[in-house]
């Protein structure tokens, strides 16, 4: 006999876990997993194609908005879809989500096409709008899919299938970057969106043909006010956190403070509305349930730790290990492998032993150990050691994906499964966003301090120009004006070998420019970003033929002036030529000693000029060699100093990034410890066991 339930809940509902045969469940499960895979894949496959998209659509200024638009709509609508699935059934909401997602994917692929014209202002803005539409559909896929497990399977079986759902996210993080890169390089970036269409239609066919409505039986009117208020709460909050973390606005700017204020006002109004509505979007009574309340806190913290682990591990791999930005996603495959093993393994074990809390606690302990091991990373940690740390962290975080969802579902009434599941996801996603903003602020502050300290330490060990330059960089970083202060954190830094190769090429160009005056070599020097402007200016006025040719030409001009004075026969003109301070002293003395009578004879003048030319040629050759040697020595010293500064700067930056990322993982240990305490507060419930031979009478499953 079923006890009466509040908020219009039915006295009885179809138990689909006992009604449907296993073959039908597997078909439904395949369709749902495929739909969820599309949603998860879309978040990783697009990132790889974004540089090409921004270039083709000429929209670098909207680069981050392509991701932000998807995040905003996805996160804000998750709890709304969960409630709607409780009211109208999982099937219609899931099918609606897939259709909207596919429609949005098709439009994303068409962004910038001529027939769309200036709709929304152009190609990149079109993509931003259509990505927001994609997020509207993806929110239904994520929130409803996890709830379907509770409808299809008995509590004892749910963890093993929830583990499969967790593995989907790990698998998508491996396949996404690879597939995105392949499609972008070999076909078109538009296919990173079009690829969703055939897969989505297959998932839709399985769901439409085999899935029952999966209705909770709850009958109540929709809380549209609550739905609107939760959007007004979530969207400004996410915008403020995203813009603040990206540095688009200062944390105390009127824009950020205004968004926080609007979000806070909406939250107060939302809580008031939820307390009065008979069937609210997020029933506040759920928070009286200790499993739900503490589980939501734990998932919020895990969301912060999980997303922070991914983002800052990628940053470490790029800036310290030297992995390219496009390969950073695949470089975290060891973490993904650990996640998949942890998710599937914990689900299987929980289904066998009938208890989930011990596994959740063990997972958090392993995650804390993983964070601790990552907090010991330094600039010289080999990649193989990083791999072991990633696997350990993945094994710890993996159980969080299936087991917390199972715990929340078991703690609520059947007609609350949808809203409870989606609320858990909502808290986890909000934790990820807030955690990213907080850790991003820690990164910015820590990186500034560590960069200045490391450049100062390198300067203290050097002398001369190198020390002065490094001290200047350190002072610039502290004052906020240094180039390294705002460097692109997603750009792969040059390795020492690449720096040496760059400067070896620069030496060749400098040598060629000074010796031969080669115009191409001079142009290459002017385009080099590592040389200071003063050095470039010195190498700009090299004459054709090189420094030596310029000196020789100067002596030639001096000879012509002397020859004109001698041939004029005018002693005064010869005296003026002899006073030229640019001539060698010996030559000036000889010119001053030429008697006036000798200038009157053509034969004497010819003999005088022959001797002068012989002496000038010898002096020109010696001066040219000396000038070329001095110019080359000075230029190469500048290049060598520049190479030394570049190598030491790269080392200082590498050490500073390693120290900063390691410090973030020390904070992550605290986050994992708090999640452990929150989980410890959850009731130590065991999953209901299936009695041998027990089976409910079959009932009609509405499709």
Number of C-alpha atoms within 10 A of each C-alpha: 5 8 8 11 11 9 14 15 20 17 12 14 16 18 21 22 19 18 16 18 11 13 9 15 18 13 17 23 24 16 25 27 19 22 29 28 23 27 26 21 25 24 19 21 27 24 19 26 24 19 15 14 24 17 12 14 17 15 16 15 9 15 18 14 19 22 18 20 22 24 24 22 22 26 28 25 25 30 30 28 29 32 31 20 31 26 24 18 22 29 21 19 23 28 21 16 24 28 19 19 30 26 17 24 27 20 23 26 19 20 24 22 14 10 9 14 13 13 12 13 9 18 24 26 21 24 27 23 20 25 25 25 23 30 32 27 31 32 31 31 30 27 33 31 26 28 26 23 25 25 22 26 19 18 22 21 24 26 36 23 22 29 26 21 27 24 25 21 22 25 19 23 22 21 16 24 23 18 21 25 21 17 19 20 12 8 11 18 24 20 22 26 22 18 19 21 19 11 16 21 17 15 24 20 14 18 24 18 11 16 24 21 18 24 23 25 19 22 16 15 12 17 19 12 15 24 22 15 20 23 23 20 24 22 22 21 23 23 20 24 22 22 18 21 23 14 13 11 15 15 16 10 10 11 16 22 14 15 20 19 15 17 23 17 14 21 19 13 16 23 17 13 17 22 14 10 16 16 22 25 25 25 21 13 10 17 14 11 16 16 25 26 18 22 25 27 21 30 28 26 28 29 27 27 30 25 19 25 24 15 15 20 23 23 23 24 22 24 27 25 21 17 20 17 20 19 16 22 25 19 20 20 20 20 27 26 21 23 30 27 22 28 33 23 18 29 29 21 15 25 19 14 12 18 20 24 20 13 18 27 20 15 25 28 20 19 29 27 18 25 28 20 21 27 22 16 22 19 18 11 13 11 12 9 12 20 16 17 23 27 22 25 31 29 26 29 29 32 32 28 28 28 26 26 27 27 25 23 26 21 18 18 12 22 22 24 27 31 30 30 30 30 26 26 26 25 24 25 24 22 25 22 25 24 24 25 22 17 24 21 17 17 20 15 12 18 22 22 17 22 26 26 18 21 28 19 16 19 24 13 9 15 10 9 14 22 21 15 17 25 19 17 23 28 17 16 23 17 12 13 13 17 10 19 20 12 9 10 14 14 15 19 21 15 15 15 9 12 17 17 13 15 20 15 15 22 20 12 21 24 21 19 27 26 20 18 25 19 17 12 20 21 15 14 22 18 11 15 8 16 18 13 12 8 15 17 11 11 20 15 12 21 19 16 16 20 26 27 22 18 21 20 15 15 22 16 12 17 19 13 15 23 20 15 20 27 16 14 18 14 19 11 15 23 18 12 22 23 14 13 9 11 17 15 13 9 15 17 13 12 19 15 11 16 10 14 10 16 21 16 13 13 11 14 19 15 13 18 17 13 12 18 19 11 14 21 16 12 17 22 16 14 18 22 17 15 17 20 16 13 20 20 13 13 20 17 13 18 21 18 18 19 23 18 23 20 19 20 20 20 19 23 23 23 20 26 26 26 21 26 25 23 19 23 26 18 17 28 23 16 22 26 18 17 27 22 16 21 24 17 15 18 15 12 14 16 20 13 14 12 7 6 5 8 11 11 8 12 13 11 15 10 12
